[in-house]
Amino acid sequence: MKKVINFWLKSAKENFKTAKAMYKTKRWSFVFFMCQQTVEALLKMIYIVKKKEPAPFLHSLSQLAVRCELDLPDEIAEFLSSLSRHYIETRYMNERFNKNIFNEKTATEIIKSTEKVMKWLIREEKLRM
């Protein structure tokens, strides 16, 4: 179990580093994608720690949070929902190239919000990064 937990922890760290690298190269939709992957990895790690079973094959951050039995503040719950929507847009829809959605301003906000969520999850779940 420890090996699997370490995998998800390492994944979360790597994904967030990649989100920042994508920011530096101005690949805005990939910033969103990697931020979603960061939070997803943390939630899956929390699920495994709490439930002592493999994480579900889900990408919906809201559904993962529910399955983790997290008592999320409204602001974080709304962010998870929004980030999940953008995750789908970055993979499957023409919006991936929409500069009104994916731009420096929104990417900056996503990076900051993701970092805030990471800190909240780490603090609330007493995780060690």
C-alpha positions as CSV (number, residue, x, y, z in Angstrom):
1,M,0.0,0.0,0.0
2,K,2.8,2.4,0.9
3,K,4.3,2.0,-2.7
4,V,0.9,3.0,-4.2
5,I,0.6,6.0,-1.9
6,N,4.1,7.1,-2.8
7,F,3.2,6.8,-6.5
8,W,0.3,9.1,-6.2
9,L,2.3,11.6,-4.0
10,K,5.1,11.6,-6.5
11,S,2.6,12.0,-9.3
12,A,1.0,15.0,-7.7
13,K,4.4,16.7,-7.2
14,E,5.5,16.0,-10.8
15,N,2.2,17.1,-12.2
16,F,2.3,20.4,-10.4
17,K,5.9,21.0,-11.6
18,T,4.8,20.2,-15.1
19,A,1.9,22.7,-14.8
20,K,4.4,25.4,-13.9
21,A,6.6,24.4,-16.8
22,M,3.7,24.6,-19.1
23,Y,2.9,28.1,-17.7
24,K,6.5,29.2,-18.5
25,T,6.1,28.1,-22.1
26,K,2.6,29.7,-22.4
27,R,0.8,26.4,-23.1
28,W,-2.2,27.5,-21.2
29,S,-4.6,24.6,-21.8
30,F,-1.9,22.2,-20.5
31,V,-1.6,24.3,-17.3
32,F,-5.3,23.5,-16.7
33,F,-4.8,19.8,-17.6
34,M,-1.8,19.3,-15.3
35,C,-3.4,21.2,-12.4
36,Q,-6.4,18.8,-12.7
37,Q,-4.0,15.9,-12.7
38,T,-2.3,17.3,-9.6
39,V,-5.4,17.5,-7.6
40,E,-6.7,14.1,-8.9
41,A,-3.5,12.4,-7.7
42,L,-3.7,14.0,-4.3
43,L,-7.4,12.9,-4.0
44,K,-6.6,9.4,-5.1
45,M,-3.8,9.3,-2.5
46,I,-6.2,10.4,0.2
47,Y,-8.7,7.9,-0.9
48,I,-6.2,5.1,-0.6
49,V,-5.0,6.2,2.8
50,K,-8.6,6.5,4.2
51,K,-10.2,3.5,2.5
52,K,-7.2,1.1,2.4
53,E,-8.2,0.1,-1.1
54,P,-7.3,1.0,-4.6
55,A,-8.5,4.4,-5.9
56,P,-11.5,4.4,-8.2
57,F,-11.0,5.0,-11.9
58,L,-12.5,8.5,-11.9
59,H,-11.4,11.9,-13.2
60,S,-14.2,13.9,-11.6
61,L,-12.6,15.8,-8.7
62,S,-15.9,16.4,-7.1
63,Q,-16.8,12.7,-7.1
64,L,-13.4,11.8,-5.8
65,A,-13.8,14.3,-3.0
66,V,-17.2,12.8,-2.1
67,R,-15.7,9.3,-2.1
68,C,-12.9,10.6,0.2
69,E,-15.6,11.9,2.5
70,L,-14.0,15.3,2.6
71,D,-15.9,18.3,4.1
72,L,-14.9,20.8,1.5
73,P,-15.4,24.6,1.9
74,D,-17.7,25.9,-0.8
75,E,-14.9,27.7,-2.5
76,I,-12.8,24.6,-2.9
77,A,-15.8,22.5,-4.0
78,E,-16.6,25.0,-6.7
79,F,-13.0,25.1,-7.8
80,L,-12.9,21.3,-8.1
81,S,-16.0,21.3,-10.2
82,S,-14.7,24.0,-12.5
83,L,-11.3,22.4,-12.8
84,S,-12.9,19.1,-13.8
85,R,-14.9,20.9,-16.6
86,H,-11.7,22.5,-17.9
87,Y,-10.0,19.1,-17.8
88,I,-12.6,17.8,-20.3
89,E,-12.3,20.9,-22.5
90,T,-8.5,20.5,-22.7
91,R,-8.8,16.9,-23.9
92,Y,-11.9,16.6,-26.0
93,M,-13.4,19.9,-27.2
94,N,-12.5,22.7,-29.5
95,E,-12.3,25.0,-26.5
96,R,-8.8,23.7,-25.9
97,F,-7.7,26.4,-28.3
98,N,-10.0,29.1,-27.0
99,K,-7.9,32.1,-25.9
100,N,-10.9,33.5,-24.0
101,I,-10.8,30.4,-21.7
102,F,-7.1,29.5,-21.7
103,N,-4.8,32.5,-21.4
104,E,-2.2,33.9,-19.1
105,K,-4.7,35.4,-16.7
106,T,-6.8,32.3,-16.2
107,A,-3.7,30.1,-16.1
108,T,-2.2,32.3,-13.3
109,E,-5.5,31.9,-11.4
110,I,-5.6,28.1,-11.9
111,I,-2.0,27.8,-10.6
112,K,-2.7,29.9,-7.5
113,S,-6.0,28.1,-6.8
114,T,-4.5,24.7,-7.3
115,E,-1.7,25.5,-4.9
116,K,-4.3,26.7,-2.4
117,V,-6.3,23.5,-2.7
118,M,-3.1,21.4,-2.3
119,K,-2.2,23.3,0.9
120,W,-5.7,22.8,2.2
121,L,-5.7,19.1,1.5
122,I,-2.3,18.6,3.0
123,R,-3.2,20.5,6.1
124,E,-6.7,19.0,6.5
125,E,-5.6,15.4,5.8
126,K,-2.3,15.8,7.6
127,L,-0.3,14.7,4.6
128,R,3.4,14.9,4.2
129,M,4.6,16.3,0.9
